[in-house]
Amino acid sequence: MDIPSVLQLRLVGNLVSLGWWRLRRVPAAPLWWLWLVTIVAYLLWLVGGGIPPYTEATAAPGTGLPVWSAPAIRPALVGTGWGILLLALCPAERPLFPYRYQIRWVVHRRRLADLTFDELLAWLPPGVRTIAQLVDWLTRSQMAKLLCAIPFLYPILAELDVEAIIERYCPTEAEVRIGAVIVIPCLNRLVAPRPLSGVADWAAKTVIEELTGVPASKLNDDRLGRALDAIYPHLEEIWVEIVGRALLRYDIDLSLVFYDLTAFYFEGAYRHNQAIILGHSRAHRGKKQRKLALNVTGREKFPFLYRLLDGNVADVSTVQENMQRLLAVLRERGWPVEQVLVVGDRAMLSAAIVRAYHRANLKYLGALKVLGEKEQTLIRGVSERELLAHPLDAEHYGVARTYTFEIPEEGWSVTERALIVLSRTLRRRQRGQRAQQLRERRATLRLIATERLNRRKYKRRAYVWEQLQKQVLAQPGGEFWRVTLAGEDGAVRLSWELDVAALRAAMVLDGKFILVSNDHGLSGTEMVARYGEKDTAEKGFRRLKGPIRLRPVYLHKEERIAGLVFVNMLALLVYSVVELKCQRGGLRITAEAVLKRFVYLAVIYTTFVDGSVQVRVERLNQRQREVVRAMGHIWWPVGLGGSSPALPECPVEWQEMPEKVPLPVLV
């Protein structure tokens, strides 16, 4: 008989297996079962030895029926199987061999759904087995730059149109605009103050290049110095225009103005500059200095008028000139002059100044120096009991009196309202300082008496008295000690005692001062409150000398000194706007604290192997988001999404804050 080949047996086995597992899931199941039975019968017929060895048809003995040979039976079985298969397939609805697609679908499902993440990572190159390694494998380079508080500092400068105003007064055809060069050191003063020689290094580590379009390599100290030279002839016009926009945009109240002066010192000899000279600075004795006069609004603490002065100018001599400049600003803004109250320090009132206030129709409030006999007599005329019977608040007491200013040679005089004030806080501070001074003077006397007297130079009586005058009697608190020298040279005796009468007379004046004003609508409580707010101007000076760091100054050219002061004043103006916006946004915080919250905020640039770049900013914490919501409009990288740029001169690759932080649009 014919023995089937291995290939035939394998085909039949596959067909049987397929039928067994898939017959119940396909249409025409009965036909498929019949086809399977036919194939099995054919297989059994092949392997069971039931096929005769001859090939021709014969008749069975005694029956007359023909006997079919193997070549005749095999085509019959095969033909029957294929016929049943064709009937079961239904070609109009299903392909000829549907099981092929079923197998492909099963394999595809296993590859996508059944493989684990570790199996997927196993397909990657050797050495890449974690997500961090995968990102590192895809990354070409990564760079971090400081963002700091620039996102809300630069929009303030854009709101005030600082660059455009400077460009209008100082046009240039150079590649780098002067307006951008001036804005960059202004931002530096606010974020991380550096000398002009260090601005380029700072800019390279921040987003200044992306913000202004000025490469850090072009911000050397020579270029910055030339920019300061360029704006010097127009400093006053530029400042007036910027401040005018700020007063109008932020609705600044000019009804209360504080005026004060401060000094800032210089490093160097400055032999050829007559304006930089030795002054009377208590903190930096022996340093040459200049003075700066500043006007600040009372409500918003907004610096709107300043003047650079010589180092030895007297405070009182600057008041009348400042008054004329203040009147010009008020008239330009259309503010009623008679509604403005100017508050000055105790060194800024004299008869001539009071007359100037009356002629200008300005109201004033100031304190008198308690040095003259007239002022001390007025204070001593009010007893302690009378003062304590008229409390103004928890710390202050006051009694109303009058004070007369006179110019005898011109026959002019005016009597103003005066308030004798006792401050408990001021009294405690003055008495504490006096006690410390008395202890220091007594320690000096003991040192001279026990360790120096009758030794070396101290053997001479004249030299001992000279040193006592210098080290004790001429120092604060020395006037309350009565010192006696006795004996001859080589045998000098020193004794001292406290002048109790003089000490008691001085203690009567402790904590007391005289307030004078021509505003008769102010009550005693309001006079004390307004005068106490004069610390506003002094805080502005502390910001200049502290966070913004106006001092020390190393420049020598007058143009650059004045230009640097302008840059610092512009920074102080932005500093004040930050506080103003936070307060109006419901966040009571100082600008210094705001800047500290963002000091380490950075933006990360990631370049991938295909050349694409991802810009990603560190996630803001809750305290930073509070500031962002209070500030309103800010400047933000495009990596976080958001709408199109709304700031003028803002590069395309930078945009606003995401929509999850609601922000108004800058117009």
C-alpha positions as CSV (number, residue, x, y, z in Angstrom):
1,M,0.0,0.0,0.0
2,D,0.9,3.7,-0.3
3,I,2.5,5.2,2.9
4,P,1.6,8.9,3.5
5,S,4.5,11.3,3.7
6,V,5.5,13.3,6.8
7,L,4.3,16.5,5.2
8,Q,0.8,15.0,4.7
9,L,0.6,13.8,8.3
10,R,1.7,17.2,9.6
11,L,-1.0,18.9,7.5
12,V,-3.7,16.6,8.6
13,G,-2.7,17.0,12.3
14,N,-2.8,20.8,12.0
15,L,-6.2,20.7,10.4
16,V,-7.6,18.4,13.1
17,S,-6.1,20.6,15.8
18,L,-7.6,23.7,14.2
19,G,-11.0,22.2,13.9
20,W,-11.0,20.9,17.4
21,W,-10.2,24.4,19.0
22,R,-12.0,26.7,16.5
23,L,-15.1,24.9,15.2
24,R,-17.5,26.2,17.9
25,R,-16.5,29.9,17.1
26,V,-17.1,30.0,13.4
27,P,-20.2,29.9,11.2
28,A,-21.6,26.7,9.7
29,A,-20.4,24.5,12.5
30,P,-22.2,21.3,11.4
31,L,-20.5,21.4,8.0
32,W,-17.1,21.9,9.7
33,W,-17.8,18.8,11.8
34,L,-18.6,16.8,8.7
35,W,-15.5,18.0,7.0
36,L,-13.5,17.0,10.1
37,V,-15.0,13.4,10.1
38,T,-14.1,13.1,6.3
39,I,-10.5,14.1,6.9
40,V,-10.2,11.6,9.8
41,A,-11.7,8.8,7.7
42,Y,-9.2,9.6,5.0
43,L,-6.4,9.5,7.5
44,L,-7.4,6.2,8.9
45,W,-7.8,4.8,5.5
46,L,-4.3,5.7,4.6
47,V,-2.7,4.3,7.7
48,G,-5.0,1.4,8.4
49,G,-3.8,-0.9,5.5
50,G,-7.4,-1.2,4.1
51,I,-6.3,-0.4,0.4
52,P,-5.9,-3.4,-2.0
53,P,-2.6,-3.7,-3.8
54,Y,-4.0,-3.7,-7.3
55,T,-5.2,-0.8,-9.3
56,E,-8.0,-2.1,-11.6
57,A,-11.8,-2.4,-10.7
58,T,-13.1,-6.0,-10.1
59,A,-16.4,-7.6,-9.2
60,A,-17.0,-9.3,-5.9
61,P,-17.6,-13.0,-6.2
62,G,-21.3,-14.0,-6.0
63,T,-22.6,-10.4,-6.0
64,G,-21.8,-8.9,-9.3
65,L,-20.8,-5.6,-7.6
66,P,-17.6,-3.9,-8.6
67,V,-14.7,-3.6,-6.2
68,W,-13.1,0.0,-6.1
69,S,-9.4,0.2,-6.3
70,A,-7.2,2.6,-4.1
71,P,-6.7,5.2,-6.9
72,A,-10.5,5.4,-7.1
73,I,-11.3,5.7,-3.4
74,R,-8.6,8.3,-2.6
75,P,-9.9,11.1,-4.9
76,A,-13.4,10.4,-3.7
77,L,-12.5,11.0,-0.1
78,V,-10.4,14.1,-0.9
79,G,-13.0,15.6,-3.2
80,T,-15.8,15.1,-0.6
81,G,-13.6,16.8,2.1
82,W,-12.8,19.8,-0.2
83,G,-16.5,20.2,-1.2
84,I,-17.6,20.3,2.4
85,L,-14.9,22.8,3.1
86,L,-16.0,25.1,0.3
87,L,-19.6,25.0,1.5
88,A,-18.6,25.9,5.1
89,L,-16.3,28.8,4.3
90,C,-19.1,31.1,2.9
91,P,-16.8,33.2,0.7
92,A,-19.1,36.2,0.6
93,E,-18.7,36.8,4.3
94,R,-15.3,35.4,5.3
95,P,-12.0,34.8,3.7
96,L,-10.9,31.3,2.7
97,F,-8.7,30.6,5.7
98,P,-10.0,32.7,8.6
99,Y,-7.7,30.9,11.1
100,R,-4.7,32.7,9.7
101,Y,-6.1,36.1,10.8
102,Q,-7.1,34.7,14.1
103,I,-3.6,33.6,14.8
104,R,-2.1,37.0,13.8
105,W,-4.5,38.8,16.0
106,V,-3.7,36.6,19.0
107,V,0.1,37.2,18.5
108,H,-0.4,41.0,18.1
109,R,-2.4,41.1,21.3
110,R,0.2,39.3,23.3
111,R,2.9,41.6,22.2
112,L,1.2,44.9,23.2
113,A,-0.8,43.9,26.2
114,D,1.1,41.1,27.8
115,L,4.7,42.5,27.7
116,T,5.9,44.2,30.9
117,F,7.8,47.5,31.0
118,D,11.0,45.7,31.9
119,E,10.6,43.5,28.7
120,L,10.2,46.7,26.6
121,L,13.3,48.3,28.2
122,A,15.2,45.0,27.3
123,W,14.8,46.0,23.6
124,L,16.9,49.2,24.3
125,P,20.6,49.3,23.8
126,P,22.9,47.9,26.5
127,G,23.3,50.0,29.6
128,V,19.8,51.6,29.4
129,R,17.6,49.9,32.0
130,T,15.9,52.8,33.9
131,I,13.8,55.8,32.9
132,A,16.6,58.1,34.0
133,Q,19.1,56.3,31.8
134,L,16.6,56.4,28.9
135,V,16.2,60.2,29.3
136,D,20.0,60.6,29.6
137,W,20.4,58.5,26.4
138,L,18.0,60.8,24.5
139,T,19.5,64.1,25.9
140,R,22.3,65.9,24.2
141,S,22.8,68.7,26.7
142,Q,21.0,70.4,29.6
143,M,21.5,74.0,31.0
144,A,19.9,75.8,33.9
145,K,19.5,79.6,34.1
146,L,18.2,81.7,37.0
147,L,14.7,83.1,36.5
148,C,14.5,84.7,40.0
149,A,11.9,87.5,40.2
150,I,12.3,88.6,36.6
151,P,8.8,87.3,35.6
152,F,7.1,90.1,37.4
153,L,9.8,92.7,37.5
154,Y,10.2,93.1,33.8
155,P,6.5,93.6,33.1
156,I,6.5,96.6,35.4
157,L,9.3,98.2,33.3
158,A,7.2,97.3,30.2
159,E,4.1,98.9,31.7
160,L,6.0,102.1,32.3
161,D,7.5,101.9,28.7
162,V,11.0,102.5,30.1
163,E,12.9,101.2,27.1
164,A,10.8,103.2,24.6
165,I,11.1,106.4,26.6
166,I,14.9,106.1,26.8
167,E,15.2,105.2,23.1
168,R,13.2,108.3,22.2
169,Y,15.6,110.6,24.0
170,C,18.7,108.5,23.2
171,P,18.3,107.0,19.7
172,T,21.1,104.9,18.3
173,E,21.8,102.8,15.2
174,A,24.0,100.4,17.1
175,E,23.1,96.7,17.4
176,V,22.4,97.0,21.1
177,R,19.7,99.5,22.2
178,I,20.5,101.9,25.0
179,G,17.1,101.3,26.6
180,A,17.7,97.6,26.9
181,V,21.2,98.3,28.3
182,I,19.8,100.5,31.0
183,V,17.0,98.0,31.9
184,I,19.5,95.2,32.5
185,P,21.5,96.8,35.4
186,C,18.1,98.0,36.8
187,L,17.0,94.3,37.0
188,N,20.4,93.4,38.4
189,R,20.0,95.9,41.2
190,L,16.7,94.3,42.2
191,V,17.6,90.7,41.9
192,A,21.4,90.3,42.7
193,P,23.2,93.7,42.9
194,R,26.6,93.6,41.2
195,P,29.1,96.3,40.2
196,L,29.0,97.3,36.5
197,S,32.0,95.0,35.8
198,G,30.0,92.0,37.1
199,V,26.7,92.5,35.2
200,A,27.8,90.5,32.2
201,D,28.6,87.4,34.3
202,W,25.3,87.7,36.0
203,A,23.4,88.1,32.7
204,A,25.0,85.0,31.3
205,K,23.6,82.9,34.2
206,T,20.0,84.3,33.9
207,V,17.3,84.6,31.3
208,I,18.3,88.2,30.4
209,E,19.5,87.2,26.9
210,E,16.2,85.6,26.0
211,L,14.3,88.5,27.6
212,T,16.0,91.5,26.0
213,G,17.8,90.0,23.1
214,V,21.1,91.4,24.3
215,P,24.0,88.8,24.5
216,A,25.7,88.8,27.8
217,S,29.1,89.2,26.0
218,K,28.0,92.8,25.0
219,L,27.3,93.9,28.6
220,N,30.8,94.8,29.6
221,D,31.4,97.7,31.9
222,D,32.6,99.9,29.0
223,R,29.3,99.5,27.2
224,L,27.3,100.1,30.4
225,G,29.4,103.2,31.1
226,R,28.8,104.6,27.6
227,A,25.0,104.0,28.1
228,L,25.1,106.0,31.3
229,D,27.0,108.8,29.5
230,A,24.3,108.8,26.8
231,I,21.3,109.2,29.2
232,Y,23.0,111.9,31.4
233,P,21.9,115.0,29.4
234,H,18.2,113.7,29.5
235,L,18.0,112.3,33.0
236,E,15.5,114.7,34.3
237,E,13.2,114.5,31.3
238,I,13.3,110.7,31.2
239,W,12.6,110.5,35.0
240,V,9.7,112.9,34.8
241,E,8.1,111.0,31.9
242,I,8.5,107.6,33.6
243,V,7.1,108.9,36.9
244,G,4.3,110.6,35.1
245,R,3.2,107.3,33.5
246,A,3.5,105.6,36.9
247,L,1.5,108.2,38.8
248,L,-1.3,107.9,36.2
249,R,-1.2,104.1,35.7
250,Y,-1.2,103.2,39.4
251,D,-3.4,106.0,40.6
252,I,-0.9,107.4,43.1
253,D,-2.2,109.8,45.8
254,L,-0.1,113.0,46.2
255,S,-2.1,114.5,49.1
256,L,0.7,113.4,51.5
257,V,4.4,113.8,50.7
258,F,7.4,113.0,52.8
259,Y,10.7,114.8,52.1
260,D,14.1,113.8,53.5
261,L,17.8,113.5,52.6
262,T,20.4,110.8,52.9
263,A,24.1,110.4,52.2
264,F,26.0,107.7,50.3
265,Y,29.7,107.3,50.3
266,F,32.4,106.8,47.7
267,E,35.5,104.6,47.6
268,G,38.5,106.5,46.4
269,A,40.3,109.8,46.6
270,Y,38.1,111.9,44.2
271,R,40.5,114.8,44.3
272,H,39.1,116.5,41.2
273,N,35.4,116.2,42.0
274,Q,34.2,119.2,44.0
275,A,30.7,117.6,44.6
276,I,32.2,114.5,46.3
277,I,33.6,115.7,49.6
278,L,33.8,114.8,53.2
279,G,30.5,115.1,55.0
280,H,29.0,114.4,58.4
281,S,28.1,110.8,58.0
282,R,28.1,109.0,61.4
283,A,28.3,105.6,59.9
284,H,31.2,106.2,57.5
285,R,33.4,108.8,58.9
286,G,36.4,109.7,56.8
287,K,34.5,108.7,53.6
288,K,33.7,111.2,50.8
289,Q,30.0,111.4,50.1
290,R,27.1,112.8,48.1
291,K,23.6,113.5,49.2
292,L,20.3,112.5,47.8
293,A,17.0,114.3,48.3
294,L,13.9,112.2,47.9
295,N,10.1,112.8,47.9
296,V,7.9,109.8,48.7
297,T,4.1,109.6,48.7
298,G,2.5,108.8,52.1
299,R,-0.1,106.2,51.1
300,E,1.7,104.1,48.5
301,K,5.3,104.8,49.6
302,F,6.0,105.8,46.0
303,P,9.3,107.7,45.2
304,F,8.4,110.2,42.5
305,L,11.0,113.0,42.9
306,Y,14.7,113.0,43.7
307,R,17.7,115.3,43.4
308,L,21.5,114.5,43.6
309,L,23.2,117.1,45.8
310,D,26.7,117.9,46.9
311,G,28.1,116.1,49.9
312,N,28.3,119.0,52.3
313,V,25.0,120.7,51.6
314,A,22.8,121.5,54.6
315,D,19.4,119.8,54.7
316,V,17.5,123.0,55.5
317,S,19.0,124.8,52.4
318,T,17.4,122.2,50.0
319,V,13.8,122.6,51.1
320,Q,12.8,125.7,49.0
321,E,14.3,124.3,45.8
322,N,12.6,121.0,46.4
323,M,9.3,122.9,47.0
324,Q,9.5,124.5,43.6
325,R,10.1,121.2,41.9
326,L,7.3,119.6,43.8
327,L,4.9,122.4,42.7
328,A,5.9,121.8,39.1
329,V,5.0,118.1,39.4
330,L,1.7,118.9,41.1
331,R,0.7,121.4,38.5
332,E,1.6,119.0,35.7
333,R,-0.6,116.3,37.2
334,G,-3.4,118.7,37.9
335,W,-3.3,118.0,41.6
336,P,-4.8,120.8,43.9
337,V,-1.8,122.4,45.7
338,E,-3.8,123.5,48.7
339,Q,-4.7,119.8,49.4
340,V,-1.1,118.7,49.7
341,L,0.6,118.2,53.1
342,V,4.4,118.1,53.1
343,V,6.1,116.3,56.1
344,G,9.7,117.0,56.7
345,D,12.3,116.1,59.3
346,R,13.2,118.3,62.3
347,A,16.1,119.9,60.5
348,M,13.9,121.3,57.7
349,L,12.0,124.1,59.4
350,S,13.0,127.7,59.6
351,A,11.2,131.1,59.3
352,A,12.3,131.5,55.7
353,I,11.0,128.0,54.8
354,V,7.7,128.6,56.6
355,R,7.2,131.8,54.7
356,A,7.9,129.9,51.4
357,Y,5.2,127.3,52.3
358,H,2.7,130.1,52.9
359,R,3.5,131.8,49.6
360,A,3.2,128.5,47.7
361,N,-0.1,127.8,49.5
362,L,1.3,124.4,50.6
363,K,0.5,122.8,54.0
364,Y,3.4,121.6,56.0
365,L,4.1,119.5,59.1
366,G,7.5,119.3,60.8
367,A,9.4,119.1,64.1
368,L,11.6,121.8,65.7
369,K,15.0,121.2,67.0
370,V,15.0,121.2,70.8
371,L,18.3,123.1,71.0
372,G,17.5,126.8,71.4
373,E,16.4,128.5,74.5
374,K,13.0,129.4,73.0
375,E,12.1,125.8,72.3
376,Q,13.3,124.4,75.6
377,T,11.4,127.1,77.5
378,L,8.2,126.1,75.6
379,I,8.7,122.4,76.5
380,R,9.5,123.1,80.1
381,G,6.4,125.3,80.4
382,V,4.3,122.1,80.1
383,S,4.4,120.0,83.2
384,E,4.6,116.2,83.1
385,R,1.2,116.0,84.8
386,E,-0.4,118.1,82.1
387,L,1.0,116.0,79.4
388,L,-0.1,112.7,80.9
389,A,-3.6,114.2,81.2
390,H,-3.9,114.5,77.4
391,P,-3.2,111.1,75.8
392,L,-3.2,110.9,72.0
393,D,-2.7,107.2,71.7
394,A,-1.1,104.4,73.7
395,E,2.4,105.8,73.4
396,H,2.0,109.5,72.9
397,Y,0.7,112.5,74.9
398,G,0.2,116.0,73.6
399,V,-0.7,119.6,74.7
400,A,-1.5,122.3,72.1
401,R,0.5,125.6,72.2
402,T,1.5,128.2,69.6
403,Y,4.9,129.0,68.1
404,T,5.9,132.2,66.3
405,F,8.3,132.4,63.3
406,E,9.9,135.7,62.7
407,I,12.2,137.4,60.2
408,P,13.0,140.7,62.1
409,E,15.0,142.3,59.3
410,E,12.0,142.0,57.0
411,G,9.3,142.6,59.5
412,W,7.6,139.3,58.8
413,S,6.2,136.9,61.4
414,V,3.5,134.3,61.6
415,T,2.1,132.3,64.5
416,E,1.5,128.7,63.9
417,R,-0.1,125.9,65.8
418,A,2.3,123.8,67.9
419,L,1.9,120.6,69.7
420,I,4.1,119.6,72.6
421,V,4.5,115.8,72.4
422,L,5.7,113.2,74.8
423,S,6.6,109.8,73.3
424,R,7.1,107.0,75.7
425,T,9.0,104.9,73.1
426,L,11.4,107.8,72.4
427,R,11.9,108.5,76.1
428,R,12.9,104.9,76.7
429,R,15.3,104.9,73.8
430,Q,16.9,108.2,74.8
431,R,17.3,107.2,78.4
432,G,18.7,103.8,77.4
433,Q,21.3,105.5,75.1
434,R,22.2,108.0,77.9
435,A,22.7,105.2,80.4
436,Q,25.0,103.4,78.0
437,Q,27.0,106.6,77.4
438,L,27.4,107.3,81.1
439,R,28.7,103.7,81.6
440,E,31.2,104.1,78.7
441,R,32.5,107.5,80.0
442,R,32.9,106.1,83.5
443,A,34.8,103.0,82.2
444,T,37.2,105.4,80.4
445,L,37.8,107.4,83.5
446,R,38.5,104.3,85.5
447,L,40.9,103.1,82.8
448,I,42.8,106.3,82.8
449,A,43.0,106.5,86.7
450,T,44.1,102.9,87.3
451,E,46.3,102.0,84.3
452,R,47.6,105.1,82.6
453,L,47.8,107.9,85.1
454,N,51.4,109.0,86.1
455,R,52.8,106.6,83.4
456,R,54.7,107.8,80.3
457,K,52.9,110.7,78.7
458,Y,50.2,110.6,81.4
459,K,52.8,111.9,83.9
460,R,52.2,115.4,82.6
461,R,49.1,117.2,83.9
462,A,48.4,119.1,80.7
463,Y,48.5,115.9,78.6
464,V,46.1,114.1,81.0
465,W,43.6,117.0,80.8
466,E,43.8,117.0,77.0
467,Q,43.0,113.3,76.9
468,L,40.1,113.7,79.3
469,Q,38.6,116.4,77.1
470,K,39.0,114.2,74.0
471,Q,38.0,110.8,75.4
472,V,35.4,111.8,78.1
473,L,34.1,115.4,78.2
474,A,33.7,115.9,74.4
475,Q,32.0,112.5,73.9
476,P,28.2,112.0,74.3
477,G,27.3,111.7,78.0
478,G,30.5,113.4,79.0
479,E,28.7,116.6,79.9
480,F,27.2,114.9,82.9
481,W,30.5,114.2,84.6
482,R,32.4,116.7,86.7
483,V,36.1,115.8,86.5
484,T,38.8,117.2,88.7
485,L,42.6,117.0,88.3
486,A,44.9,117.7,91.3
487,G,48.7,117.4,92.0
488,E,51.8,118.2,89.9
489,D,53.4,116.4,87.0
490,G,54.3,112.9,88.0
491,A,51.9,112.9,90.9
492,V,48.6,113.7,89.2
493,R,45.4,112.7,91.0
494,L,42.1,112.2,89.1
495,S,38.6,112.3,90.6
496,W,35.1,112.5,89.1
497,E,31.4,112.6,90.1
498,L,28.1,112.6,88.4
499,D,26.4,116.0,87.8
500,V,22.9,115.0,89.1
501,A,21.4,118.5,88.5
502,A,22.4,118.5,84.9
503,L,21.2,115.0,84.5
504,R,17.8,115.8,85.9
505,A,17.5,118.8,83.7
506,A,18.2,116.7,80.6
507,M,15.8,114.0,81.7
508,V,12.9,116.6,81.7
509,L,13.3,116.9,77.9
510,D,13.6,113.1,77.3
511,G,11.0,111.9,74.8
512,K,9.6,115.4,74.1
513,F,9.5,117.3,70.9
514,I,7.5,120.1,69.2
515,L,5.4,119.6,66.1
516,V,4.4,122.7,64.1
517,S,1.9,122.9,61.2
518,N,-0.2,125.4,59.3
519,D,-2.9,122.8,58.7
520,H,-5.5,123.7,61.3
521,G,-7.7,120.8,60.2
522,L,-5.3,118.2,61.7
523,S,-6.0,117.0,65.2
524,G,-3.3,116.2,67.7
525,T,-3.6,112.5,67.0
526,E,-3.4,113.1,63.3
527,M,-0.4,115.3,63.6
528,V,1.5,112.6,65.5
529,A,0.4,109.9,63.1
530,R,1.4,111.8,60.0
531,Y,4.8,112.7,61.5
532,G,5.4,109.1,62.6
533,E,4.8,108.0,59.0
534,K,7.9,110.0,57.8
535,D,9.8,106.8,58.3
536,T,8.4,106.0,54.8
537,A,11.1,108.1,53.2
538,E,13.8,106.7,55.5
539,K,12.7,103.2,54.5
540,G,13.2,104.2,50.8
541,F,16.7,105.2,51.7
542,R,17.4,102.0,53.5
543,R,16.2,100.1,50.4
544,L,18.7,102.1,48.3
545,K,21.5,101.3,50.7
546,G,20.4,97.8,51.5
547,P,18.7,95.5,49.0
548,I,19.4,97.8,46.0
549,R,22.9,98.7,47.2
550,L,23.5,102.2,46.0
551,R,26.7,102.4,48.1
552,P,29.6,102.3,47.9
553,V,30.1,104.0,44.5
554,Y,33.4,103.4,42.6
555,L,32.7,105.6,39.5
556,H,34.5,108.9,38.9
557,K,32.8,110.6,36.0
558,E,29.9,112.9,37.1
559,E,27.9,111.6,34.1
560,R,28.2,108.0,35.2
561,I,27.6,108.8,38.9
562,A,24.3,110.6,38.0
563,G,23.4,107.8,35.6
564,L,24.0,105.1,38.2
565,V,21.9,107.0,40.7
566,F,19.1,107.1,38.1
567,V,19.3,103.4,37.6
568,N,19.0,102.8,41.3
569,M,16.1,105.2,41.6
570,L,14.4,103.4,38.7
571,A,15.0,100.1,40.6
572,L,13.5,101.7,43.8
573,L,10.4,102.8,41.8
574,V,9.9,99.2,40.6
575,Y,10.6,97.9,44.1
576,S,7.7,100.2,45.4
577,V,5.4,99.0,42.6
578,V,5.9,95.4,43.7
579,E,4.8,96.3,47.2
580,L,1.9,98.3,45.9
581,K,0.6,95.5,43.6
582,C,0.9,92.9,46.4
583,Q,-1.0,95.1,48.8
584,R,-3.7,95.8,46.3
585,G,-3.8,92.1,45.5
586,G,-4.5,91.3,49.2
587,L,-1.0,90.1,50.1
588,R,0.7,92.1,52.9
589,I,4.3,91.6,52.3
590,T,7.4,93.7,51.7
591,A,9.1,93.7,48.3
592,E,12.3,92.4,49.9
593,A,10.5,89.3,51.1
594,V,8.9,88.8,47.7
595,L,12.4,88.9,46.0
596,K,13.7,86.4,48.5
597,R,10.9,83.9,47.7
598,F,12.1,83.8,44.1
599,V,15.9,84.1,44.5
600,Y,16.6,80.4,43.4
601,L,13.8,79.9,40.8
602,A,15.4,78.6,37.6
603,V,14.5,77.6,34.1
604,I,16.0,74.4,32.5
605,Y,16.8,74.1,28.8
606,T,17.1,70.5,27.6
607,T,18.4,69.8,24.1
608,F,17.6,66.3,22.7
609,V,19.5,64.2,20.2
610,D,17.1,65.2,17.4
611,G,17.9,68.9,18.0
612,S,14.6,69.8,19.7
613,V,14.7,71.9,22.9
614,Q,12.5,71.7,25.9
615,V,12.1,74.7,28.2
616,R,10.9,73.8,31.7
617,V,10.5,75.9,34.8
618,E,10.8,74.6,38.3
619,R,7.4,74.1,39.9
620,L,6.2,77.0,42.0
621,N,5.5,76.4,45.7
622,Q,2.5,77.8,47.5
623,R,4.2,81.0,48.7
624,Q,5.4,81.8,45.2
625,R,2.0,81.2,43.7
626,E,0.5,83.7,46.2
627,V,2.8,86.4,44.9
628,V,2.0,85.5,41.3
629,R,-1.7,85.8,41.9
630,A,-1.3,89.1,43.8
631,M,1.0,90.6,41.1
632,G,-1.3,89.9,38.2
633,H,0.4,90.0,34.9
634,I,3.8,88.3,34.6
635,W,6.3,87.1,32.0
636,W,6.7,83.3,31.7
637,P,8.4,80.6,29.6
638,V,6.5,78.9,26.8
639,G,7.2,75.5,28.2
640,L,4.2,75.7,30.6
641,G,1.7,76.6,27.9
642,G,-0.6,79.6,27.9
643,S,-1.7,82.1,25.4
644,S,0.3,84.3,23.0
645,P,2.7,87.0,24.3
646,A,1.0,90.1,25.6
647,L,4.0,92.1,26.6
648,P,5.6,94.6,24.2
649,E,9.1,93.6,22.9
650,C,8.6,90.1,24.4
651,P,10.4,87.3,22.4
652,V,8.2,84.7,20.7
653,E,9.6,81.9,22.7
654,W,8.3,83.4,26.0
655,Q,4.7,83.7,27.0
656,E,2.3,84.4,29.9
657,M,1.6,82.2,33.0
658,P,-0.6,79.2,32.4
659,E,-4.4,79.6,32.4
660,K,-4.7,77.8,35.8
661,V,-3.5,81.1,37.4
662,P,-5.9,83.8,36.3
663,L,-4.0,86.9,35.1
664,P,-5.2,90.1,33.5
665,V,-3.9,91.1,30.1
666,L,-1.5,94.0,29.8
667,V,-2.8,96.8,27.5
